[in-house]
Amino acid sequence: MLFFDEDVPGGATAYMMQKVLEEQGGYYYVDTQPKTLAAKDHRPAYSTDGDYFSNPNAEDVFDAVYNMMHDVDPIKYPKIF
């Protein structure tokens, strides 16, 4: 279970995780620890120039999901360096 948001850590992702795990019992259906993927903890830029470096991108999402799959089955999904 991966909660993804472009907000800073502890923002909407924490709220979503709380709703799914505590209120909906989502922990019954997971094989590995739930994780959040949010923007880096930073002072946001005043223009759009900083968005590309502070917000999660496609590679960040792939890495997070692949590492969770590695936690569940390390032989089928070997560690990527």
PyMOL Python script that loads the backbone (N, CA, C, O; Angstrom):
from pymol import cmd

cmd.read_pdbstr("""\
ATOM      1  N   MET A   1       0.847  -1.152   0.000  1.00  0.00           N
ATOM      2  CA  MET A   1       0.000   0.000   0.000  1.00  0.00           C
ATOM      3  C   MET A   1       0.902   1.226   0.000  1.00  0.00           C
ATOM      4  O   MET A   1       1.703   1.426   0.913  1.00  0.00           O
ATOM      5  N   LEU A   2       0.760   2.038  -1.031  1.00  0.00           N
ATOM      6  CA  LEU A   2       1.572   3.245  -1.174  1.00  0.00           C
ATOM      7  C   LEU A   2       0.645   4.439  -1.294  1.00  0.00           C
ATOM      8  O   LEU A   2      -0.224   4.472  -2.166  1.00  0.00           O
ATOM      9  N   PHE A   3       0.825   5.412  -0.426  1.00  0.00           N
ATOM     10  CA  PHE A   3       0.050   6.643  -0.474  1.00  0.00           C
ATOM     11  C   PHE A   3       0.925   7.716  -1.109  1.00  0.00           C
ATOM     12  O   PHE A   3       2.010   8.026  -0.619  1.00  0.00           O
ATOM     13  N   PHE A   4       0.434   8.269  -2.200  1.00  0.00           N
ATOM     14  CA  PHE A   4       1.203   9.215  -3.003  1.00  0.00           C
ATOM     15  C   PHE A   4       0.537  10.582  -2.980  1.00  0.00           C
ATOM     16  O   PHE A   4      -0.676  10.696  -3.157  1.00  0.00           O
ATOM     17  N   ASP A   5       1.344  11.625  -2.759  1.00  0.00           N
ATOM     18  CA  ASP A   5       0.821  12.984  -2.754  1.00  0.00           C
ATOM     19  C   ASP A   5       1.955  13.943  -3.077  1.00  0.00           C
ATOM     20  O   ASP A   5       3.109  13.677  -2.741  1.00  0.00           O
ATOM     21  N   GLU A   6       1.640  15.047  -3.720  1.00  0.00           N
ATOM     22  CA  GLU A   6       2.652  16.044  -4.058  1.00  0.00           C
ATOM     23  C   GLU A   6       2.818  17.074  -2.950  1.00  0.00           C
ATOM     24  O   GLU A   6       3.555  18.045  -3.119  1.00  0.00           O
ATOM     25  N   ASP A   7       2.150  16.881  -1.831  1.00  0.00           N
ATOM     26  CA  ASP A   7       2.271  17.778  -0.696  1.00  0.00           C
ATOM     27  C   ASP A   7       3.494  17.376   0.136  1.00  0.00           C
ATOM     28  O   ASP A   7       4.131  16.362  -0.146  1.00  0.00           O
ATOM     29  N   VAL A   8       3.815  18.161   1.148  1.00  0.00           N
ATOM     30  CA  VAL A   8       4.961  17.862   2.010  1.00  0.00           C
ATOM     31  C   VAL A   8       4.666  16.634   2.872  1.00  0.00           C
ATOM     32  O   VAL A   8       3.500  16.288   3.058  1.00  0.00           O
ATOM     33  N   PRO A   9       5.695  15.968   3.400  1.00  0.00           N
ATOM     34  CA  PRO A   9       5.485  14.798   4.254  1.00  0.00           C
ATOM     35  C   PRO A   9       4.591  15.139   5.453  1.00  0.00           C
ATOM     36  O   PRO A   9       4.704  16.217   6.037  1.00  0.00           O
ATOM     37  N   GLY A  10       3.719  14.222   5.803  1.00  0.00           N
ATOM     38  CA  GLY A  10       2.834  14.420   6.941  1.00  0.00           C
ATOM     39  C   GLY A  10       1.575  15.197   6.599  1.00  0.00           C
ATOM     40  O   GLY A  10       0.761  15.471   7.481  1.00  0.00           O
ATOM     41  N   GLY A  11       1.403  15.555   5.346  1.00  0.00           N
ATOM     42  CA  GLY A  11       0.223  16.306   4.927  1.00  0.00           C
ATOM     43  C   GLY A  11      -0.930  15.374   4.617  1.00  0.00           C
ATOM     44  O   GLY A  11      -1.380  14.612   5.474  1.00  0.00           O
ATOM     45  N   ALA A  12      -1.397  15.442   3.396  1.00  0.00           N
ATOM     46  CA  ALA A  12      -2.553  14.651   2.985  1.00  0.00           C
ATOM     47  C   ALA A  12      -2.267  13.157   3.019  1.00  0.00           C
ATOM     48  O   ALA A  12      -3.178  12.364   3.259  1.00  0.00           O
ATOM     49  N   THR A  13      -1.000  12.748   2.780  1.00  0.00           N
ATOM     50  CA  THR A  13      -0.691  11.319   2.793  1.00  0.00           C
ATOM     51  C   THR A  13      -0.933  10.712   4.172  1.00  0.00           C
ATOM     52  O   THR A  13      -1.421   9.587   4.279  1.00  0.00           O
ATOM     53  N   ALA A  14      -0.596  11.447   5.217  1.00  0.00           N
ATOM     54  CA  ALA A  14      -0.830  10.943   6.567  1.00  0.00           C
ATOM     55  C   ALA A  14      -2.324  10.801   6.834  1.00  0.00           C
ATOM     56  O   ALA A  14      -2.757   9.843   7.474  1.00  0.00           O
ATOM     57  N   TYR A  15      -3.098  11.741   6.349  1.00  0.00           N
ATOM     58  CA  TYR A  15      -4.554  11.687   6.501  1.00  0.00           C
ATOM     59  C   TYR A  15      -5.124  10.481   5.748  1.00  0.00           C
ATOM     60  O   TYR A  15      -5.957   9.749   6.283  1.00  0.00           O
ATOM     61  N   MET A  16      -4.671  10.276   4.500  1.00  0.00           N
ATOM     62  CA  MET A  16      -5.167   9.148   3.707  1.00  0.00           C
ATOM     63  C   MET A  16      -4.801   7.826   4.376  1.00  0.00           C
ATOM     64  O   MET A  16      -5.628   6.917   4.444  1.00  0.00           O
ATOM     65  N   MET A  17      -3.563   7.714   4.871  1.00  0.00           N
ATOM     66  CA  MET A  17      -3.129   6.475   5.517  1.00  0.00           C
ATOM     67  C   MET A  17      -3.973   6.197   6.754  1.00  0.00           C
ATOM     68  O   MET A  17      -4.369   5.056   6.992  1.00  0.00           O
ATOM     69  N   GLN A  18      -4.244   7.214   7.528  1.00  0.00           N
ATOM     70  CA  GLN A  18      -5.050   7.049   8.729  1.00  0.00           C
ATOM     71  C   GLN A  18      -6.451   6.562   8.375  1.00  0.00           C
ATOM     72  O   GLN A  18      -6.980   5.671   9.041  1.00  0.00           O
ATOM     73  N   LYS A  19      -7.054   7.128   7.349  1.00  0.00           N
ATOM     74  CA  LYS A  19      -8.398   6.729   6.937  1.00  0.00           C
ATOM     75  C   LYS A  19      -8.434   5.266   6.490  1.00  0.00           C
ATOM     76  O   LYS A  19      -9.318   4.512   6.895  1.00  0.00           O
ATOM     77  N   VAL A  20      -7.475   4.869   5.660  1.00  0.00           N
ATOM     78  CA  VAL A  20      -7.476   3.511   5.118  1.00  0.00           C
ATOM     79  C   VAL A  20      -7.113   2.477   6.186  1.00  0.00           C
ATOM     80  O   VAL A  20      -7.766   1.438   6.283  1.00  0.00           O
ATOM     81  N   LEU A  21      -6.088   2.747   6.980  1.00  0.00           N
ATOM     82  CA  LEU A  21      -5.633   1.759   7.958  1.00  0.00           C
ATOM     83  C   LEU A  21      -6.554   1.679   9.170  1.00  0.00           C
ATOM     84  O   LEU A  21      -6.963   0.588   9.566  1.00  0.00           O
ATOM     85  N   GLU A  22      -6.880   2.823   9.760  1.00  0.00           N
ATOM     86  CA  GLU A  22      -7.658   2.802  10.993  1.00  0.00           C
ATOM     87  C   GLU A  22      -9.155   2.628  10.756  1.00  0.00           C
ATOM     88  O   GLU A  22      -9.797   1.810  11.414  1.00  0.00           O
ATOM     89  N   GLU A  23      -9.707   3.388   9.828  1.00  0.00           N
ATOM     90  CA  GLU A  23     -11.157   3.361   9.655  1.00  0.00           C
ATOM     91  C   GLU A  23     -11.637   2.224   8.758  1.00  0.00           C
ATOM     92  O   GLU A  23     -12.732   1.696   8.955  1.00  0.00           O
ATOM     93  N   GLN A  24     -10.818   1.844   7.767  1.00  0.00           N
ATOM     94  CA  GLN A  24     -11.259   0.818   6.819  1.00  0.00           C
ATOM     95  C   GLN A  24     -10.584  -0.534   7.039  1.00  0.00           C
ATOM     96  O   GLN A  24     -10.881  -1.490   6.323  1.00  0.00           O
ATOM     97  N   GLY A  25      -9.689  -0.630   8.011  1.00  0.00           N
ATOM     98  CA  GLY A  25      -9.037  -1.909   8.306  1.00  0.00           C
ATOM     99  C   GLY A  25      -8.122  -2.400   7.199  1.00  0.00           C
ATOM    100  O   GLY A  25      -7.991  -3.607   6.997  1.00  0.00           O
ATOM    101  N   GLY A  26      -7.493  -1.496   6.485  1.00  0.00           N
ATOM    102  CA  GLY A  26      -6.644  -1.852   5.353  1.00  0.00           C
ATOM    103  C   GLY A  26      -5.446  -2.717   5.714  1.00  0.00           C
ATOM    104  O   GLY A  26      -4.904  -3.405   4.849  1.00  0.00           O
ATOM    105  N   TYR A  27      -5.024  -2.696   6.972  1.00  0.00           N
ATOM    106  CA  TYR A  27      -3.868  -3.488   7.379  1.00  0.00           C
ATOM    107  C   TYR A  27      -4.118  -4.987   7.260  1.00  0.00           C
ATOM    108  O   TYR A  27      -3.162  -5.763   7.275  1.00  0.00           O
ATOM    109  N   TYR A  28      -5.362  -5.415   7.145  1.00  0.00           N
ATOM    110  CA  TYR A  28      -5.661  -6.833   6.962  1.00  0.00           C
ATOM    111  C   TYR A  28      -5.247  -7.341   5.577  1.00  0.00           C
ATOM    112  O   TYR A  28      -5.098  -8.547   5.376  1.00  0.00           O
ATOM    113  N   TYR A  29      -5.063  -6.426   4.631  1.00  0.00           N
ATOM    114  CA  TYR A  29      -4.864  -6.817   3.237  1.00  0.00           C
ATOM    115  C   TYR A  29      -3.461  -6.542   2.706  1.00  0.00           C
ATOM    116  O   TYR A  29      -3.230  -6.684   1.505  1.00  0.00           O
ATOM    117  N   VAL A  30      -2.535  -6.159   3.544  1.00  0.00           N
ATOM    118  CA  VAL A  30      -1.194  -5.820   3.064  1.00  0.00           C
ATOM    119  C   VAL A  30      -0.194  -6.930   3.374  1.00  0.00           C
ATOM    120  O   VAL A  30      -0.319  -7.640   4.372  1.00  0.00           O
ATOM    121  N   ASP A  31       0.800  -7.063   2.497  1.00  0.00           N
ATOM    122  CA  ASP A  31       1.862  -8.050   2.700  1.00  0.00           C
ATOM    123  C   ASP A  31       3.135  -7.409   3.235  1.00  0.00           C
ATOM    124  O   ASP A  31       4.030  -8.108   3.709  1.00  0.00           O
ATOM    125  N   THR A  32       3.221  -6.098   3.164  1.00  0.00           N
ATOM    126  CA  THR A  32       4.398  -5.383   3.645  1.00  0.00           C
ATOM    127  C   THR A  32       3.955  -4.068   4.263  1.00  0.00           C
ATOM    128  O   THR A  32       2.789  -3.685   4.171  1.00  0.00           O
ATOM    129  N   GLN A  33       4.879  -3.400   4.881  1.00  0.00           N
ATOM    130  CA  GLN A  33       4.584  -2.154   5.579  1.00  0.00           C
ATOM    131  C   GLN A  33       4.050  -1.080   4.622  1.00  0.00           C
ATOM    132  O   GLN A  33       4.656  -0.837   3.578  1.00  0.00           O
ATOM    133  N   PRO A  34       2.927  -0.435   4.959  1.00  0.00           N
ATOM    134  CA  PRO A  34       2.429   0.667   4.133  1.00  0.00           C
ATOM    135  C   PRO A  34       3.435   1.819   4.136  1.00  0.00           C
ATOM    136  O   PRO A  34       4.123   2.052   5.130  1.00  0.00           O
ATOM    137  N   LYS A  35       3.511   2.528   3.023  1.00  0.00           N
ATOM    138  CA  LYS A  35       4.469   3.629   2.897  1.00  0.00           C
ATOM    139  C   LYS A  35       3.783   4.851   2.317  1.00  0.00           C
ATOM    140  O   LYS A  35       2.719   4.762   1.706  1.00  0.00           O
ATOM    141  N   THR A  36       4.424   6.001   2.525  1.00  0.00           N
ATOM    142  CA  THR A  36       3.962   7.238   1.906  1.00  0.00           C
ATOM    143  C   THR A  36       5.063   7.768   0.999  1.00  0.00           C
ATOM    144  O   THR A  36       6.251   7.585   1.267  1.00  0.00           O
ATOM    145  N   LEU A  37       4.650   8.423  -0.071  1.00  0.00           N
ATOM    146  CA  LEU A  37       5.577   9.068  -0.994  1.00  0.00           C
ATOM    147  C   LEU A  37       5.054  10.477  -1.199  1.00  0.00           C
ATOM    148  O   LEU A  37       4.001  10.681  -1.803  1.00  0.00           O
ATOM    149  N   ALA A  38       5.798  11.442  -0.693  1.00  0.00           N
ATOM    150  CA  ALA A  38       5.370  12.835  -0.771  1.00  0.00           C
ATOM    151  C   ALA A  38       6.532  13.683  -1.290  1.00  0.00           C
ATOM    152  O   ALA A  38       7.628  13.180  -1.537  1.00  0.00           O
ATOM    153  N   ALA A  39       6.269  14.965  -1.447  1.00  0.00           N
ATOM    154  CA  ALA A  39       7.325  15.887  -1.865  1.00  0.00           C
ATOM    155  C   ALA A  39       8.411  15.911  -0.795  1.00  0.00           C
ATOM    156  O   ALA A  39       8.168  15.564   0.360  1.00  0.00           O
ATOM    157  N   LYS A  40       9.585  16.316  -1.187  1.00  0.00           N
ATOM    158  CA  LYS A  40      10.679  16.443  -0.218  1.00  0.00           C
ATOM    159  C   LYS A  40      10.343  17.564   0.765  1.00  0.00           C
ATOM    160  O   LYS A  40       9.687  18.541   0.403  1.00  0.00           O
ATOM    161  N   ASP A  41      10.788  17.418   1.989  1.00  0.00           N
ATOM    162  CA  ASP A  41      10.577  18.443   3.002  1.00  0.00           C
ATOM    163  C   ASP A  41      11.437  19.649   2.633  1.00  0.00           C
ATOM    164  O   ASP A  41      12.663  19.589   2.730  1.00  0.00           O
ATOM    165  N   HIS A  42      10.811  20.725   2.217  1.00  0.00           N
ATOM    166  CA  HIS A  42      11.551  21.856   1.667  1.00  0.00           C
ATOM    167  C   HIS A  42      10.730  23.136   1.765  1.00  0.00           C
ATOM    168  O   HIS A  42       9.553  23.122   2.125  1.00  0.00           O
ATOM    169  N   ARG A  43      11.377  24.217   1.441  1.00  0.00           N
ATOM    170  CA  ARG A  43      10.668  25.480   1.284  1.00  0.00           C
ATOM    171  C   ARG A  43      10.292  25.578  -0.185  1.00  0.00           C
ATOM    172  O   ARG A  43      11.184  25.626  -1.032  1.00  0.00           O
ATOM    173  N   PRO A  44       9.000  25.610  -0.523  1.00  0.00           N
ATOM    174  CA  PRO A  44       8.600  25.592  -1.927  1.00  0.00           C
ATOM    175  C   PRO A  44       9.073  26.826  -2.693  1.00  0.00           C
ATOM    176  O   PRO A  44       9.206  27.915  -2.133  1.00  0.00           O
ATOM    177  N   ALA A  45       9.316  26.631  -3.953  1.00  0.00           N
ATOM    178  CA  ALA A  45       9.732  27.734  -4.819  1.00  0.00           C
ATOM    179  C   ALA A  45       8.539  28.645  -5.091  1.00  0.00           C
ATOM    180  O   ALA A  45       7.387  28.220  -5.009  1.00  0.00           O
ATOM    181  N   TYR A  46       8.833  29.906  -5.415  1.00  0.00           N
ATOM    182  CA  TYR A  46       7.764  30.858  -5.714  1.00  0.00           C
ATOM    183  C   TYR A  46       7.239  30.701  -7.133  1.00  0.00           C
ATOM    184  O   TYR A  46       6.173  31.224  -7.459  1.00  0.00           O
ATOM    185  N   SER A  47       7.959  30.000  -7.966  1.00  0.00           N
ATOM    186  CA  SER A  47       7.499  29.759  -9.333  1.00  0.00           C
ATOM    187  C   SER A  47       7.458  28.257  -9.563  1.00  0.00           C
ATOM    188  O   SER A  47       7.658  27.479  -8.631  1.00  0.00           O
ATOM    189  N   THR A  48       7.205  27.855 -10.774  1.00  0.00           N
ATOM    190  CA  THR A  48       7.099  26.427 -11.059  1.00  0.00           C
ATOM    191  C   THR A  48       8.461  25.770 -11.262  1.00  0.00           C
ATOM    192  O   THR A  48       8.520  24.551 -11.420  1.00  0.00           O
ATOM    193  N   ASP A  49       9.544  26.521 -11.264  1.00  0.00           N
ATOM    194  CA  ASP A  49      10.876  25.944 -11.505  1.00  0.00           C
ATOM    195  C   ASP A  49      11.253  24.870 -10.494  1.00  0.00           C
ATOM    196  O   ASP A  49      11.882  23.877 -10.860  1.00  0.00           O
ATOM    197  N   GLY A  50      10.883  25.048  -9.240  1.00  0.00           N
ATOM    198  CA  GLY A  50      11.275  24.098  -8.208  1.00  0.00           C
ATOM    199  C   GLY A  50      10.410  22.865  -8.138  1.00  0.00           C
ATOM    200  O   GLY A  50      10.785  21.887  -7.491  1.00  0.00           O
ATOM    201  N   ASP A  51       9.250  22.885  -8.794  1.00  0.00           N
ATOM    202  CA  ASP A  51       8.329  21.756  -8.700  1.00  0.00           C
ATOM    203  C   ASP A  51       8.939  20.461  -9.202  1.00  0.00           C
ATOM    204  O   ASP A  51       8.675  19.396  -8.646  1.00  0.00           O
ATOM    205  N   TYR A  52       9.748  20.538 -10.243  1.00  0.00           N
ATOM    206  CA  TYR A  52      10.281  19.324 -10.846  1.00  0.00           C
ATOM    207  C   TYR A  52      11.278  18.627  -9.938  1.00  0.00           C
ATOM    208  O   TYR A  52      11.482  17.419 -10.061  1.00  0.00           O
ATOM    209  N   PHE A  53      11.895  19.355  -9.039  1.00  0.00           N
ATOM    210  CA  PHE A  53      12.914  18.770  -8.179  1.00  0.00           C
ATOM    211  C   PHE A  53      12.390  18.409  -6.802  1.00  0.00           C
ATOM    212  O   PHE A  53      12.995  17.591  -6.109  1.00  0.00           O
ATOM    213  N   SER A  54      11.283  18.998  -6.391  1.00  0.00           N
ATOM    214  CA  SER A  54      10.785  18.736  -5.042  1.00  0.00           C
ATOM    215  C   SER A  54       9.630  17.740  -5.016  1.00  0.00           C
ATOM    216  O   SER A  54       9.454  17.026  -4.029  1.00  0.00           O
ATOM    217  N   ASN A  55       8.847  17.684  -6.084  1.00  0.00           N
ATOM    218  CA  ASN A  55       7.730  16.743  -6.129  1.00  0.00           C
ATOM    219  C   ASN A  55       8.194  15.364  -6.574  1.00  0.00           C
ATOM    220  O   ASN A  55       9.164  15.249  -7.323  1.00  0.00           O
ATOM    221  N   PRO A  56       7.511  14.314  -6.120  1.00  0.00           N
ATOM    222  CA  PRO A  56       7.857  12.963  -6.584  1.00  0.00           C
ATOM    223  C   PRO A  56       7.637  12.851  -8.097  1.00  0.00           C
ATOM    224  O   PRO A  56       6.689  13.416  -8.642  1.00  0.00           O
ATOM    225  N   ASN A  57       8.521  12.119  -8.755  1.00  0.00           N
ATOM    226  CA  ASN A  57       8.375  11.910 -10.195  1.00  0.00           C
ATOM    227  C   ASN A  57       8.142  10.427 -10.468  1.00  0.00           C
ATOM    228  O   ASN A  57       8.043   9.626  -9.539  1.00  0.00           O
ATOM    229  N   ALA A  58       8.056  10.073 -11.735  1.00  0.00           N
ATOM    230  CA  ALA A  58       7.764   8.676 -12.107  1.00  0.00           C
ATOM    231  C   ALA A  58       8.811   7.713 -11.565  1.00  0.00           C
ATOM    232  O   ALA A  58       8.473   6.606 -11.144  1.00  0.00           O
ATOM    233  N   GLU A  59      10.075   8.117 -11.569  1.00  0.00           N
ATOM    234  CA  GLU A  59      11.137   7.242 -11.057  1.00  0.00           C
ATOM    235  C   GLU A  59      10.985   7.011  -9.554  1.00  0.00           C
ATOM    236  O   GLU A  59      11.231   5.907  -9.068  1.00  0.00           O
ATOM    237  N   ASP A  60      10.580   8.045  -8.818  1.00  0.00           N
ATOM    238  CA  ASP A  60      10.363   7.896  -7.378  1.00  0.00           C
ATOM    239  C   ASP A  60       9.237   6.894  -7.095  1.00  0.00           C
ATOM    240  O   ASP A  60       9.334   6.073  -6.182  1.00  0.00           O
ATOM    241  N   VAL A  61       8.179   6.977  -7.887  1.00  0.00           N
ATOM    242  CA  VAL A  61       7.048   6.053  -7.712  1.00  0.00           C
ATOM    243  C   VAL A  61       7.490   4.628  -8.029  1.00  0.00           C
ATOM    244  O   VAL A  61       7.189   3.702  -7.276  1.00  0.00           O
ATOM    245  N   PHE A  62       8.205   4.448  -9.147  1.00  0.00           N
ATOM    246  CA  PHE A  62       8.685   3.116  -9.515  1.00  0.00           C
ATOM    247  C   PHE A  62       9.575   2.544  -8.414  1.00  0.00           C
ATOM    248  O   PHE A  62       9.398   1.397  -8.005  1.00  0.00           O
ATOM    249  N   ASP A  63      10.531   3.339  -7.935  1.00  0.00           N
ATOM    250  CA  ASP A  63      11.448   2.867  -6.889  1.00  0.00           C
ATOM    251  C   ASP A  63      10.692   2.458  -5.628  1.00  0.00           C
ATOM    252  O   ASP A  63      10.993   1.422  -5.035  1.00  0.00           O
ATOM    253  N   ALA A  64       9.717   3.259  -5.215  1.00  0.00           N
ATOM    254  CA  ALA A  64       8.961   2.953  -4.000  1.00  0.00           C
ATOM    255  C   ALA A  64       8.179   1.650  -4.153  1.00  0.00           C
ATOM    256  O   ALA A  64       8.205   0.797  -3.265  1.00  0.00           O
ATOM    257  N   VAL A  65       7.491   1.501  -5.272  1.00  0.00           N
ATOM    258  CA  VAL A  65       6.691   0.287  -5.497  1.00  0.00           C
ATOM    259  C   VAL A  65       7.594  -0.934  -5.646  1.00  0.00           C
ATOM    260  O   VAL A  65       7.308  -1.984  -5.070  1.00  0.00           O
ATOM    261  N   TYR A  66       8.680  -0.814  -6.411  1.00  0.00           N
ATOM    262  CA  TYR A  66       9.581  -1.954  -6.610  1.00  0.00           C
ATOM    263  C   TYR A  66      10.212  -2.382  -5.283  1.00  0.00           C
ATOM    264  O   TYR A  66      10.330  -3.578  -5.016  1.00  0.00           O
ATOM    265  N   ASN A  67      10.615  -1.430  -4.460  1.00  0.00           N
ATOM    266  CA  ASN A  67      11.214  -1.778  -3.168  1.00  0.00           C
ATOM    267  C   ASN A  67      10.207  -2.470  -2.254  1.00  0.00           C
ATOM    268  O   ASN A  67      10.582  -3.336  -1.464  1.00  0.00           O
ATOM    269  N   MET A  68       8.938  -2.098  -2.354  1.00  0.00           N
ATOM    270  CA  MET A  68       7.918  -2.800  -1.570  1.00  0.00           C
ATOM    271  C   MET A  68       7.755  -4.233  -2.077  1.00  0.00           C
ATOM    272  O   MET A  68       7.586  -5.158  -1.282  1.00  0.00           O
ATOM    273  N   MET A  69       7.805  -4.417  -3.396  1.00  0.00           N
ATOM    274  CA  MET A  69       7.712  -5.770  -3.961  1.00  0.00           C
ATOM    275  C   MET A  69       8.939  -6.587  -3.555  1.00  0.00           C
ATOM    276  O   MET A  69       8.822  -7.784  -3.291  1.00  0.00           O
ATOM    277  N   HIS A  70      10.103  -5.958  -3.503  1.00  0.00           N
ATOM    278  CA  HIS A  70      11.329  -6.633  -3.066  1.00  0.00           C
ATOM    279  C   HIS A  70      11.187  -7.105  -1.609  1.00  0.00           C
ATOM    280  O   HIS A  70      11.638  -8.196  -1.261  1.00  0.00           O
ATOM    281  N   ASP A  71      10.560  -6.276  -0.763  1.00  0.00           N
ATOM    282  CA  ASP A  71      10.358  -6.664   0.640  1.00  0.00           C
ATOM    283  C   ASP A  71       9.520  -7.931   0.753  1.00  0.00           C
ATOM    284  O   ASP A  71       9.755  -8.752   1.640  1.00  0.00           O
ATOM    285  N   VAL A  72       8.553  -8.096  -0.128  1.00  0.00           N
ATOM    286  CA  VAL A  72       7.661  -9.256  -0.079  1.00  0.00           C
ATOM    287  C   VAL A  72       8.308 -10.487  -0.698  1.00  0.00           C
ATOM    288  O   VAL A  72       8.180 -11.585  -0.156  1.00  0.00           O
ATOM    289  N   ASP A  73       9.007 -10.324  -1.837  1.00  0.00           N
ATOM    290  CA  ASP A  73       9.609 -11.459  -2.544  1.00  0.00           C
ATOM    291  C   ASP A  73      10.969 -11.058  -3.108  1.00  0.00           C
ATOM    292  O   ASP A  73      11.066 -10.704  -4.284  1.00  0.00           O
ATOM    293  N   PRO A  74      12.035 -11.107  -2.277  1.00  0.00           N
ATOM    294  CA  PRO A  74      13.352 -10.638  -2.717  1.00  0.00           C
ATOM    295  C   PRO A  74      13.970 -11.479  -3.844  1.00  0.00           C
ATOM    296  O   PRO A  74      14.833 -10.980  -4.567  1.00  0.00           O
ATOM    297  N   ILE A  75      13.557 -12.721  -4.008  1.00  0.00           N
ATOM    298  CA  ILE A  75      14.124 -13.544  -5.082  1.00  0.00           C
ATOM    299  C   ILE A  75      13.518 -13.132  -6.420  1.00  0.00           C
ATOM    300  O   ILE A  75      14.232 -12.992  -7.413  1.00  0.00           O
ATOM    301  N   LYS A  76      12.220 -12.943  -6.445  1.00  0.00           N
ATOM    302  CA  LYS A  76      11.558 -12.562  -7.689  1.00  0.00           C
ATOM    303  C   LYS A  76      11.876 -11.109  -8.069  1.00  0.00           C
ATOM    304  O   LYS A  76      11.955 -10.784  -9.253  1.00  0.00           O
ATOM    305  N   TYR A  77      12.055 -10.254  -7.088  1.00  0.00           N
ATOM    306  CA  TYR A  77      12.358  -8.829  -7.318  1.00  0.00           C
ATOM    307  C   TYR A  77      13.668  -8.471  -6.636  1.00  0.00           C
ATOM    308  O   TYR A  77      13.650  -7.924  -5.533  1.00  0.00           O
ATOM    309  N   PRO A  78      14.812  -8.766  -7.262  1.00  0.00           N
ATOM    310  CA  PRO A  78      16.102  -8.488  -6.636  1.00  0.00           C
ATOM    311  C   PRO A  78      16.319  -6.987  -6.448  1.00  0.00           C
ATOM    312  O   PRO A  78      15.725  -6.163  -7.144  1.00  0.00           O
ATOM    313  N   LYS A  79      17.178  -6.659  -5.495  1.00  0.00           N
ATOM    314  CA  LYS A  79      17.471  -5.258  -5.164  1.00  0.00           C
ATOM    315  C   LYS A  79      18.083  -4.551  -6.370  1.00  0.00           C
ATOM    316  O   LYS A  79      18.983  -5.080  -7.023  1.00  0.00           O
ATOM    317  N   ILE A  80      17.588  -3.360  -6.652  1.00  0.00           N
ATOM    318  CA  ILE A  80      18.158  -2.522  -7.726  1.00  0.00           C
ATOM    319  C   ILE A  80      19.095  -1.532  -7.061  1.00  0.00           C
ATOM    320  O   ILE A  80      18.739  -0.890  -6.073  1.00  0.00           O
ATOM    321  N   PHE A  81      20.278  -1.415  -7.600  1.00  0.00           N
ATOM    322  CA  PHE A  81      21.262  -0.499  -7.000  1.00  0.00           C
ATOM    323  C   PHE A  81      21.330   0.781  -7.735  1.00  0.00           C
ATOM    324  O   PHE A  81      22.104   1.664  -7.367  1.00  0.00           O
TER     325      PHE A  81
END
""", "prot")
cmd.dss("prot")
cmd.show_as("cartoon", "prot")
cmd.util.cbc("prot")
cmd.orient("prot")
